[in-house]
Amino acid sequence: MPRERTDTLIVGGGQAGIAMSEHLGRAGVPHIVIEKNRTAEAWRTGRWDNLVANGPAWHDRFPGMAFDDCHPDAFVSKDRMAQYLVDYAAMIGAPIREGVEVLSAARLDGPGGFLVTTSDGQIEAQRIVAATGAFQHPVIPPILPETAPVQHLHSFHYKSPDQLPDGAVMVVGAGSSGAQIADELNRAGRKVFLSVGPHDRPPRRYRGRDNVWWLGVLGLWDMAAPQPGTEHVTISVSGARGGQTMDFRRLTGEGVILTGRTSGYADGILQFDDDLPRNIAAGDANYTSVLDMADAYVARTGIDLPEDPAARAVYPDPACLTDPVRALDLAAEGVSAIIWATGFRQDFSWLKLDAFDAQGAPIHQRGSSVEPDVYFLGLPWQSRRGSSFLWGVWHDARHIADQIEIQRAYQRYEGEAAVVQPAAE
Ligand SMILES: Cc1cc2nc3c(=O)[nH]c(=O)nc-3n(C[C@H](O)[C@H](O)[C@H](O)COP(=O)(O)OP(=O)(O)OC[C@H]3O[C@@H](n4cnc5c(N)ncnc54)[C@H](O)[C@@H]3O)c2cc1C
């Protein structure tokens, strides 16, 4: 039986794969989307129960469809986001094959293109778009030995407070996931310790506008590359309970105990770096810098936005900040669980090509791989700061569709270069 063929094979049916399908569909490029689970699986099962979007509904969406059942300033639930993406895929007629895993993709000798081996047979494709997500495999730093007398899990596997044994909880990592999970556990009546590393923490709202709007008008979503030294700084934002600025001093007032970065473990004792005041100060500086840039924007443009002095109020420093703990005796503090909100890694092991650097990261320019006819989508900072977010990936997908169209146009060309003498004067 002849193998199935397509022009472009998109691997992954999340928001990146759907956005890619929309742009290829518009350009008339034959394609298939292969999804090993279900459409938008990460939003369905890869998040905790109460997660809501980090950005308001008017912003965290694709241009072609608005949320029709909530206020534009609402932060939609993860399930609503999954449904949105499923509806969007149906609206554009995305040719998604669910429950099929891409096992490998390798270059075909002879005719060019790629041989893609899936759990449901082989497909030949002229091009491949890897849209498998930036947050694939949970990463836990090798700090705790298997024998440590405490349950521990990655934030990827955290669903709700009820899932954890009774007792206090240590949350490691204060990006958006860790800070929100610590807040949720604290509100559920748990004693919570939160290990805080370097982070940005923009204001949720300022002068009557949401952070996503400020990032837009200040050009920060479009920043092409991270500031040197801030490549891996996590952003701590939340849409929970209508959306509040992530303020670590406020959290301590509500009961959370902060520590520095978790650095080691021995004999039942978790150890922390001496960096908590520095990390909090850097987060504060980031917060203030956004307010300052926003004020400068108001002054420059004359836009009529109300003053907002309350945004510059600072809660008093709590004891855990002025005299941070450097070690935590887990048993003595009744810590029964540790949640590692310590990030994810990508996995392109199925792509049997020389397209990666020594760390396994794709080598690419705005998503176009060094390997011809291979594209990546949804990478952090793929073209700009917004690249791995819902609205940003849509714009990156458009760029990649353009690149594919350009290549297809060259490949369709059938002329023969001839030496044409200039016409006589
Ligand atoms: C906790 C959390 C909260 C977030 N909140 C927001 C938010 O509020 N707003 C926002 O804009 N962004 C948010 N993000 C960032 C980003 O929008 C999401 O991670 C989003 O799911 C990324 O979409 P994606 O399509 O790139 O990847 P994914 O959603 O991960 O989709 C990739 C798909 O590829 C499939 N796949 C992987 N390997 C294969 C294979 N070999 N064969 C076939 N299929 C495969 C997977 O099953 C998956 O469905 C959040 C991220 C996290 C981790």
The ligand as an ORCA input file, in Angstrom:
! r2SCAN-3c Opt
* xyz 0 1
  C       0.883     26.009     34.318
  C       0.892     26.780     33.035
  C      -0.003     27.832     32.859
  C      -0.005     28.571     31.678
  N      -0.905     29.586     31.536
  C      -0.902     30.319     30.405
  C      -1.833     31.384     30.214
  O      -2.642     31.653     31.076
  N      -1.802     32.103     29.065
  C      -0.917     31.801     28.061
  O      -0.928     32.445     27.027
  N      -0.015     30.810     28.225
  C       0.014     30.065     29.361
  N       0.923     29.039     29.500
  C       1.954     28.847     28.452
  C       1.427     28.136     27.179
  O       0.402     28.916     26.633
  C       0.903     26.738     27.434
  O       1.909     25.949     27.984
  C       0.381     26.047     26.163
  O      -0.203     24.818     26.493
  C       1.482     25.814     25.123
  O       0.855     25.400     23.918
  P       1.621     24.559     22.827
  O       0.657     24.229     21.747
  O       2.887     25.224     22.462
  O       2.019     23.236     23.616
  P       1.070     22.152     24.272
  O      -0.206     22.723     24.724
  O       1.903     21.416     25.265
  O       0.727     21.213     23.023
  C       1.680     20.343     22.455
  C       0.948     19.062     22.073
  O       1.882     18.219     21.424
  C       1.534     16.880     21.723
  N       2.709     16.055     21.448
  C       3.897     16.086     22.071
  N       4.755     15.173     21.529
  C       4.071     14.565     20.520
  C       4.389     13.538     19.593
  N       5.620     12.963     19.566
  N       3.445     13.147     18.707
  C       2.211     13.740     18.693
  N       1.861     14.714     19.573
  C       2.773     15.124     20.461
  C       1.121     16.941     23.182
  O       0.274     15.875     23.532
  C       0.424     18.301     23.270
  O      -0.987     18.195     23.179
  C       0.934     28.266     30.655
  C       1.838     27.212     30.839
  C       1.823     26.469     32.012
  C       2.816     25.340     32.178
*
